[in-house]
């Protein structure tokens, strides 16, 4: 099943990229955990540690979650990329990039599945396959499916619907510690001729704003970034309310209701 889905999206994005020139992969972003809808579960603490190397970053996140009620929810990740310049929404092995622990117990790989929103995009491609090659109004049907695909994909991104998810049960008045670690490539930006080294920039971005659907505010959030390539290559840092010591940049937040202005971004060469 997973292999079929991977092939589907390889074909689908190749098809869409051929039909419409404005289809492009999303930027590389590091993210925390999220939920599809507003929940009563609160993210009490978020502790993020990022190690930046020339071509990739290692991300380690620790979340302390509190539930006032007995509930079962799907926890997941907004859309991510583990490969530069990929035209696909995900690859078969993407879920194996995560190491997830709940109360120090490692999550089984089979527990992590694609979200129903992502699966709905696969069904759109099944509809495309059903269009006969030799039929009148074929292009019209293709264009219609393309527009529907764009709408679904846009909704998934704007609403931060999960990409991969797992099911987690919380007993009433309990806390759970969730640890996530993964490695992602650093993003690439070109200013001018991309063949000139001075025009090539790399970046690492962590989206605190993915925590918006958890109940209330994040009582305490900390982000630390260690530059393993030296700080002299750093060109821009956002936001600017950080503390700097040697090769480490630190951000601390109390009672944070995260928005995009709180997202961490470092641009370097």
C-alpha positions as CSV (number, residue, x, y, z in Angstrom):
1,X,0.0,0.0,0.0
2,X,2.7,2.5,1.0
3,X,4.7,1.6,-2.1
4,X,1.7,2.2,-4.3
5,X,1.1,5.6,-2.7
6,X,4.7,6.6,-3.2
7,X,4.5,5.7,-6.9
8,X,1.2,7.6,-7.2
9,X,2.7,10.8,-5.9
10,X,5.8,10.5,-8.1
11,X,3.5,10.2,-11.1
12,X,1.0,12.8,-9.9
13,X,3.5,15.5,-9.3
14,X,5.3,14.7,-12.5
15,X,2.0,15.0,-14.3
16,X,1.1,18.3,-12.6
17,X,4.5,19.8,-13.1
18,X,4.2,19.0,-16.8
19,X,0.7,20.5,-17.1
20,X,1.2,23.6,-14.9
21,X,4.5,25.4,-14.5
22,X,3.6,26.9,-11.1
23,X,3.8,23.7,-9.1
24,X,6.9,23.7,-7.0
25,X,8.2,21.8,-3.9
26,X,7.7,23.4,-0.5
27,X,10.7,24.9,1.3
28,X,12.6,22.8,3.8
29,X,11.2,23.5,7.3
30,X,11.7,21.8,10.7
31,X,8.4,21.4,12.6
32,X,7.0,20.3,15.9
33,X,3.9,18.2,16.6
34,X,0.5,19.4,15.7
35,X,-3.2,18.3,15.7
36,X,-5.9,18.7,13.1
37,X,-8.3,20.6,15.2
38,X,-8.3,22.6,18.4
39,X,-8.0,20.3,21.4
40,X,-8.2,20.5,25.2
41,X,-4.7,19.1,25.5
42,X,-2.1,21.7,26.4
43,X,1.5,21.8,25.3
44,X,3.0,22.8,28.7
45,X,6.7,22.8,27.6
46,X,8.5,22.7,24.3
47,X,12.3,22.3,24.3
48,X,14.0,22.3,20.8
49,X,17.6,21.8,20.1
50,X,19.0,22.2,16.6
51,X,22.5,21.4,15.5
52,X,23.4,23.1,12.1
53,X,26.0,21.6,9.9
54,X,27.0,22.9,6.4
55,X,24.4,20.7,4.5
56,X,22.0,19.4,7.1
57,X,20.5,20.0,10.6
58,X,19.8,17.6,13.4
59,X,16.6,18.5,15.3
60,X,15.6,17.2,18.7
61,X,12.3,18.2,20.3
62,X,10.9,17.4,23.7
63,X,7.2,18.2,24.5
64,X,5.4,18.0,27.8
65,X,1.7,17.5,27.1
66,X,-1.2,17.7,29.7
67,X,-4.7,16.5,29.2
68,X,-7.6,17.5,31.6
69,X,-9.9,14.8,30.1
70,X,-9.8,11.2,29.0
71,X,-9.3,11.4,25.2
72,X,-7.7,9.8,22.2
73,X,-6.3,12.0,19.4
74,X,-4.2,11.9,16.3
75,X,-0.9,13.6,16.7
76,X,1.2,14.4,13.7
77,X,3.5,16.6,11.7
78,X,2.7,19.3,9.2
79,X,4.1,18.8,5.7
80,X,7.9,18.3,5.7
81,X,10.7,17.6,3.2
82,X,13.6,15.3,3.8
83,X,15.1,15.7,0.3
84,X,16.1,18.8,-1.6
85,X,14.4,19.5,-5.0
86,X,11.9,16.6,-4.7
87,X,8.7,17.0,-6.6
88,X,6.8,14.6,-4.4
89,X,4.7,15.1,-1.3
90,X,6.4,12.3,0.5
91,X,8.5,9.2,-0.1
92,X,7.9,5.7,1.1
93,X,10.7,5.9,3.6
94,X,9.9,9.3,5.0
95,X,8.2,8.0,8.2
96,X,11.4,6.1,9.1
97,X,13.2,9.5,9.3
98,X,11.5,10.1,12.7
99,X,12.5,8.7,16.0
100,X,9.5,9.2,18.3
101,X,9.3,8.3,21.9
102,X,6.3,8.7,24.2
103,X,7.2,8.6,27.9
104,X,10.6,7.2,26.8
105,X,9.0,4.3,24.9
106,X,9.8,4.2,21.2
107,X,6.8,4.5,18.9
108,X,6.4,1.5,16.5
109,X,7.0,2.5,12.9
110,X,3.7,0.9,11.9
111,X,1.9,3.3,14.2
112,X,2.9,6.3,12.0
113,X,0.5,6.5,9.0
114,X,-0.4,9.1,6.4
115,X,-3.2,11.4,7.3
116,X,-6.7,11.2,5.7
117,X,-6.1,14.6,4.0
118,X,-3.0,13.3,2.3
119,X,-4.8,10.1,1.4
120,X,-7.6,12.2,-0.2
121,X,-5.0,13.5,-2.7
122,X,-4.1,10.0,-3.7
123,X,-7.8,9.4,-4.6
124,X,-7.7,12.4,-6.9
125,X,-4.9,10.7,-8.8
126,X,-7.0,7.5,-9.0
127,X,-9.6,9.7,-10.7
128,X,-7.0,10.9,-13.1
129,X,-6.0,7.3,-14.0
130,X,-9.6,6.5,-14.8
131,X,-9.7,9.1,-17.6
132,X,-9.4,7.3,-21.0
133,X,-6.4,8.3,-23.1
134,X,-8.6,8.8,-26.2
135,X,-11.6,10.8,-25.1
136,X,-13.1,14.1,-25.8
137,X,-12.6,16.9,-23.2
138,X,-9.7,15.0,-21.7
139,X,-7.7,18.2,-21.1
140,X,-10.8,19.8,-19.5
141,X,-11.1,16.9,-17.1
142,X,-7.3,17.0,-16.3
143,X,-7.5,20.7,-15.6
144,X,-10.5,20.2,-13.4
145,X,-8.7,17.5,-11.4
146,X,-5.7,19.8,-11.2
147,X,-7.7,22.6,-9.7
148,X,-9.3,20.3,-7.2
149,X,-5.9,19.0,-6.2
150,X,-4.5,22.5,-5.7
151,X,-7.5,23.3,-3.5
152,X,-7.1,20.2,-1.3
153,X,-3.3,20.8,-1.1
154,X,-3.7,24.5,-0.2
155,X,-6.2,23.6,2.5
156,X,-3.8,21.0,4.0
157,X,-1.0,23.6,4.1
158,X,-3.0,26.6,5.3
159,X,-4.8,24.6,8.0
160,X,-1.6,22.8,9.0
161,X,-3.4,19.5,8.7
162,X,-1.1,16.6,9.7
163,X,1.0,14.9,7.1
164,X,2.0,11.8,9.0
165,X,0.0,10.9,12.2
166,X,-0.2,8.5,15.1
167,X,-2.9,7.8,17.6
168,X,-2.3,8.6,21.2
169,X,-4.5,8.1,24.3
170,X,-4.4,10.4,27.3
171,X,-6.1,9.5,30.6
172,X,-7.7,12.5,32.5
173,X,-5.4,14.8,34.4
174,X,-2.2,13.2,33.1
175,X,0.9,14.4,31.3
176,X,3.0,12.7,28.6
177,X,6.5,13.5,27.5
178,X,7.0,13.2,23.7
179,X,10.5,13.2,22.2
180,X,11.1,13.6,18.5
181,X,14.4,13.6,16.6
182,X,15.1,13.8,12.9
183,X,17.6,15.1,10.4
184,X,16.7,17.4,7.5
185,X,18.7,19.0,4.7
186,X,19.3,22.8,5.0
187,X,17.3,24.9,2.6
188,X,18.9,26.6,-0.3
189,X,18.3,30.2,-1.6
190,X,19.9,31.8,-4.6
191,X,20.5,35.5,-5.0
192,X,21.6,36.1,-8.6
193,X,23.7,33.6,-10.5
194,X,23.4,30.3,-8.6
195,X,26.7,29.0,-10.1
196,X,28.6,31.7,-8.1
197,X,29.3,30.5,-4.5
198,X,28.7,34.0,-3.1
199,X,25.1,33.9,-4.3
200,X,24.3,30.6,-2.6
201,X,22.7,30.8,0.8
202,X,21.6,28.0,3.2
203,X,18.9,28.3,5.8
204,X,17.4,26.4,8.7
205,X,13.9,27.2,9.9
206,X,11.9,25.8,12.9
207,X,8.1,26.6,12.9
208,X,7.0,27.3,16.4
209,X,3.7,28.3,14.8
210,X,2.7,24.7,14.2
211,X,1.6,24.6,17.8
212,X,-1.4,26.8,17.4
213,X,-4.1,24.2,17.8
214,X,-3.1,23.0,21.3
215,X,-5.2,24.3,24.2
216,X,-4.2,27.7,25.6
217,X,-0.6,28.9,25.4
218,X,2.7,27.1,25.6
219,X,3.7,27.7,29.2
220,X,7.4,27.5,28.5
221,X,9.2,27.2,25.2
222,X,13.0,27.1,24.6
223,X,14.9,26.9,21.3
224,X,18.7,26.6,21.1
225,X,20.6,26.5,17.8
226,X,24.3,25.4,17.7
227,X,26.2,26.5,14.6
228,X,28.8,23.8,13.9
229,X,30.2,25.8,11.0
230,X,31.0,29.0,13.0
231,X,28.9,32.2,13.5
232,X,30.9,34.3,11.0
233,X,28.9,32.6,8.2
234,X,25.6,33.7,9.8
235,X,23.9,36.5,7.7
236,X,20.4,36.8,9.2
237,X,18.6,35.6,12.3
238,X,14.9,35.8,13.1
239,X,13.4,36.7,15.5
240,X,16.0,39.0,17.1
241,X,15.1,38.4,20.7
242,X,17.8,35.8,21.1
243,X,20.8,35.4,23.5
244,X,24.1,34.5,21.9
245,X,27.0,32.7,23.6
246,X,29.9,31.4,21.4
247,X,28.3,29.2,18.7
248,X,24.9,28.9,20.3
249,X,21.8,31.1,19.8
250,X,19.0,30.7,22.4
251,X,15.3,31.9,22.5
252,X,13.1,31.6,25.6
253,X,9.3,32.2,25.7
254,X,6.8,32.3,28.5
255,X,3.1,31.8,27.9
256,X,3.6,31.7,24.2
257,X,0.7,31.8,21.7
258,X,2.9,31.1,18.7
259,X,2.4,32.9,15.4
260,X,4.6,33.0,12.3
261,X,6.6,36.0,13.8
262,X,7.9,33.5,16.4
263,X,9.3,31.1,13.9
264,X,13.0,30.6,14.1
265,X,15.1,31.2,11.0
266,X,18.8,31.4,10.4
267,X,20.3,32.3,7.0
268,X,24.0,31.5,6.4
269,X,26.6,30.8,3.8
